[in-house]
């Protein structure tokens, strides 16, 4: 049981990292509809912002997975996630079922992802603190 409990922070890093890596890869392959949505929302410099976001998402995910500067990766992903959820799930502009679905995505993404990243900041293994930050 101690082995399982002592490895939970590493498992958490991997799972959170996989979440961001998955969407980094997903957004790489599906960048056109995402870009069209950003243009529709009148986001200036949408294409550079999209590619910058994909790079941040992917690089920070790999940092989490491999345990490299985990706190810095989590601290970068926190504002990234807040901005992304405000751009991609603006439930307040929709009505009916679209409003409900976007509100669910907004709340789910904000609470689960940010909660996990904040927990990650506090659960770094003591042995890795001296090596990776």
VOBA-1610 file (N, C-alpha, C; in pm, whole numbers, padded with zeros to 5 digits, always signed):
BEGIN
Unk+00082-00120+00000Unk+00000+00000+00000Unk+00086+00126+00000Unk+00199+00123+00070Unk+00287+00238+00073Unk+00345+00268-00065Unk+00371+00163-00143Unk+00423+00183-00278Unk+00322+00259-00363Unk+00195+00222-00352Unk+00090+00290-00428Unk+00080+00435-00386Unk+00073+00458-00256Unk+00059+00596-00207Unk+00179+00682-00240Unk+00298+00624-00234Unk+00417+00704-00264Unk+00429+00737-00413Unk+00361+00661-00499Unk+00366+00687-00643Unk+00247+00767-00695Unk+00155+00806-00609Unk+00039+00883-00654Unk+00076+01018-00715Unk+00172+01093-00657Unk+00209+01220-00723Unk+00262+01200-00865Unk+00339+01094-00887Unk+00390+01066-01021Unk+00276+01030-01114Unk+00185+00948-01069Unk+00068+00912-01149Unk-00014+01037-01181Unk-00030+01124-01084Unk-00103+01249-01107Unk-00036+01334-01213Unk+00095+01345-01207Unk+00170+01420-01309Unk+00146+01363-01447Unk+00154+01231-01457Unk+00135+01164-01586Unk-00005+01188-01640Unk-00105+01176-01554Unk-00243+01192-01599Unk-00272+01336-01643Unk-00227+01432-01563Unk-00247+01571-01600Unk-00168+01604-01727Unk-00046+01555-01733Unk+00035+01575-01853Unk-00029+01513-01975Unk-00083+01393-01960Unk-00150+01328-02073Unk-00270+01408-02120Unk-00345+01464-02026Unk-00461+01547-02062Unk-00419+01660-02155Unk-00315+01735-02116Unk-00271+01847-02198Unk-00202+01800-02326Unk-00128+01690-02319Unk-00064+01637-02440Unk-00168+01592-02541Unk-00271+01524-02494Unk-00378+01479-02583Unk-00438+01597-02658Unk-00472+01704-02585Unk-00535+01818-02651Unk-00435+01898-02734Unk-00307+01896-02699Unk-00206+01957-02784Unk-00198+01887-02918Unk-00198+01754-02915Unk-00196+01675-03039Unk-00327+01692-03115Unk-00438+01686-03042Unk-00570+01703-03104Unk-00578+01837-03176Unk-00535+01943-03108Unk-00542+02077-03168Unk-00445+02093-03285Unk-00337+02016-03285Unk-00245+02019-03398Unk-00313+01962-03522Unk-00384+01852-03506Unk-00450+01790-03620Unk-00579+01859-03660Unk-00642+01930-03567Unk-00770+01995-03593Unk-00758+02146-03574Unk-00652+02204-03624Unk-00628+02346-03601Unk-00721+02435-03684Unk-00764+02388-03800Unk-00849+02473-03886Unk-00983+02509-03821Unk-01060+02411-03770Unk-01186+02449-03704Unk-01163+02535-03580Unk-01055+02508-03509Unk-01025+02590-03391Unk-00992+02732-03434Unk-00914+02744-03540Unk-00880+02877-03591Unk-01004+02950-03641Unk-01092+02880-03711Unk-01216+02942-03759Unk-01301+02992-03642Unk-01305+02915-03534Unk-01380+02957-03416Unk-01317+03083-03356Unk-01185+03087-03350Unk-01115+03204-03295Unk-01139+03328-03382Unk-01141+03310-03514Unk-01169+03421-03605Unk-01313+03469-03584Unk-01404+03373-03570Unk-01545+03407-03547Unk-01561+03487-03417Unk-01479+03457-03317Unk-01483+03528-03188Unk-01404+03659-03193Unk-01350+03692-03312Unk-01276+03816-03336Unk-01152+03831-03247Unk-01080+03722-03231Unk-00956+03722-03154Unk-00845+03771-03247Unk-00778+03882-03210Unk-00671+03933-03297Unk-00552+03837-03300Unk-00485+03833-03413Unk-00368+03746-03430Unk-00400+03602-03392Unk-00516+03555-03436Unk-00565+03424-03393Unk-00473+03309-03433Unk-00418+03313-03552Unk-00333+03201-03595Unk-00204+03193-03513Unk-00130+03303-03493Unk-00012+03293-03406Unk-00047+03252-03263Unk-00160+03304-03212Unk-00202+03266-03077Unk-00236+03118-03069Unk-00300+03066-03172Unk-00335+02925-03175Unk-00210+02838-03172Unk-00114+02869-03260Unk+00008+02788-03264Unk+00091+02804-03136Unk+00091+02923-03079Unk+00160+02945-02951Unk+00093+02861-02842Unk-00041+02860-02841Unk-00115+02782-02743Unk-00089+02633-02755Unk-00085+02585-02878Unk-00055+02443-02901Unk+00085+02410-02849Unk+00180+02498-02876Unk+00318+02475-02831Unk+00326+02476-02678Unk+00263+02572-02615Unk+00265+02580-02467Unk+00202+02455-02408Unk+00086+02418-02460Unk+00013+02302-02411Unk+00097+02175-02423Unk+00160+02155-02537Unk+00237+02034-02563Unk+00367+02032-02483Unk+00440+02142-02482Unk+00567+02147-02410Unk+00546+02130-02260Unk+00448+02201-02205Unk+00421+02188-02061Unk+00373+02048-02026Unk+00295+01987-02115Unk+00250+01849-02091Unk+00369+01755-02082Unk+00462+01769-02174Unk+00581+01683-02171Unk+00665+01709-02047Unk+00672+01835-02005Unk+00745+01868-01882Unk+00681+01797-01762Unk+00548+01795-01756Unk+00480+01726-01647Unk+00504+01576-01653Unk+00490+01519-01770Unk+00505+01374-01785Unk+00645+01329-01745Unk+00747+01404-01788Unk+00885+01364-01759Unk+00940+01422-01630Unk+00859+01497-01557Unk+00901+01550-01428Unk+01008+01657-01437Unk+01005+01735-01542Unk+01106+01838-01565Unk+01045+01975-01535Unk+01093+02042-01431Unk+01039+02172-01390Unk+00887+02168-01380Unk+00838+02076-01299Unk+00695+02052-01286Unk+00620+02175-01236Unk+00674+02242-01137Unk+00605+02360-01083Unk+00594+02470-01186Unk+00698+02491-01263Unk+00694+02594-01366Unk+00590+02558-01472Unk+00587+02431-01513Unk+00488+02387-01612Unk+00346+02408-01559Unk+00322+02372-01434Unk+00189+02390-01375Unk+00154+02538-01365Unk+00249+02621-01327Unk+00223+02764-01316Unk+00196+02829-01452Unk+00257+02777-01557Unk+00230+02828-01693Unk+00092+02780-01740Unk+00057+02657-01707Unk-00070+02602-01754Unk-00191+02662-01683Unk-00175+02713-01562Unk-00290+02770-01490Unk-00348+02890-01564Unk-00271+02996-01594Unk-00332+03107-01670Unk-00371+03065-01813Unk-00294+02973-01872Unk-00327+02923-02004Unk-00466+02862-02004Unk-00495+02780-01905Unk-00624+02713-01898Unk-00737+02812-01873Unk-00713+02912-01791Unk-00815+03013-01764Unk-00850+03088-01893Unk-00748+03132-01966Unk-00772+03204-02092Unk-00842+03113-02193Unk-00796+02990-02205Unk-00855+02897-02302Unk-01002+02870-02272Unk-01036+02850-02146Unk-01175+02820-02113Unk-01262+02943-02135Unk-01209+03062-02113Unk-01287+03184-02140Unk-01310+03203-02290Unk-01214+03165-02371Unk-01228+03180-02517Unk-01319+03072-02576Unk-01299+02948-02536Unk-01365+02837-02605Unk-01496+02791-02543Unk-01527+02835-02423Unk-01655+02795-02360Unk-01727+02915-02300Unk-01754+03020-02380Unk-01822+03138-02328Unk-01973+03114-02318Unk-02014+03042-02215Unk-02153+03001-02202Unk-02248+03121-02197Unk-02199+03235-02151Unk-02284+03353-02134Unk-02333+03412-02266Unk-02274+03374-02379Unk-02321+03428-02508Unk-02421+03336-02577Unk-02445+03219-02521Unk-02534+03121-02582Unk-02668+03119-02510Unk-02762+03049-02570Unk-02892+03026-02508Unk-02926+02878-02519Unk-03019+02836-02440Unk-03072+02700-02448Unk-02968+02592-02421Unk-02974+02489-02504Unk-02887+02372-02486Unk-02739+02407-02506Unk-02707+02494-02601Unk-02567+02535-02620Unk-02512+02604-02496Unk-02596+02683-02431Unk-02552+02750-02307Unk-02522+02647-02199Unk-02612+02550-02184Unk-02593+02447-02082Unk-02467+02366-02108Unk-02448+02323-02233Unk-02330+02242-02267Unk-02200+02321-02245Unk-02198+02447-02285Unk-02078+02527-02266Unk-02053+02558-02119Unk-02160+02574-02042Unk-02143+02597-01899Unk-02084+02473-01831Unk-02132+02356-01871Unk-02078+02232-01816Unk-01929+02219-01851Unk-01894+02246-01977Unk-01753+02240-02018Unk-01670+02344-01943Unk-01723+02463-01928Unk-01654+02572-01858Unk-01624+02531-01713Unk-01727+02489-01641Unk-01711+02453-01500Unk-01621+02331-01484Unk-01643+02230-01567Unk-01563+02107-01559Unk-01416+02136-01585Unk-01388+02208-01691Unk-01249+02237-01725Unk-01184+02322-01618Unk-01253+02426-01575Unk-01196+02516-01477Unk-01170+02445-01344Unk-01267+02373-01293Unk-01249+02312-01161Unk-01157+02192-01163Unk-01176+02102-01257Unk-01094+01980-01254Unk-00950+02008-01295Unk-00931+02079-01403Unk-00795+02103-01452Unk-00719+02196-01359Unk-00779+02307-01322Unk-00708+02399-01232Unk-00688+02337-01095Unk-00787+02263-01047Unk-00770+02194-00919Unk-00656+02096-00923Unk-00646+02020-01030Unk-00537+01924-01044Unk-00402+01993-01050Unk-00395+02104-01125Unk-00267+02176-01136Unk-00227+02237-01001Unk-00323+02290-00928Unk-00291+02346-00796Unk-00246+02236-00701Unk-00314+02122-00703Unk-00270+02009-00621Unk-00130+01965-00660Unk-00102+01968-00790Unk+00029+01928-00839Unk+00139+02016-00781Unk+00110+02143-00764Unk+00208+02235-00707Unk+00246+02196-00565Unk+00155+02130-00495Unk+00178+02095-00355Unk+00218+01950-00332Unk+00226+01869-00438Unk+00252+01727-00417Unk+00375+01677-00491Unk+00470+01763-00514Unk+00594+01721-00580Unk+00673+01636-00481Unk+00724+01525-00529Unk+00801+01437-00442Unk+00925+01511-00391Unk+00959+01495-00262Unk+01073+01565-00207Unk+01203+01536-00282Unk+01221+01414-00331Unk+01346+01379-00399Unk+01360+01454-00532Unk+01246+01487-00597Unk+01255+01554-00726Unk+01271+01704-00714Unk+01247+01760-00596Unk+01256+01904-00580Unk+01397+01955-00602Unk+01494+01878-00558Unk+01631+01925-00573Unk+01682+01907-00715Unk+01627+01812-00787Unk+01674+01784-00922Unk+01602+01871-01023Unk+01472+01884-01011Unk+01392+01947-01116Unk+01331+02080-01078Unk+01359+02134-00960Unk+01315+02266-00920Unk+01280+02269-00776
//
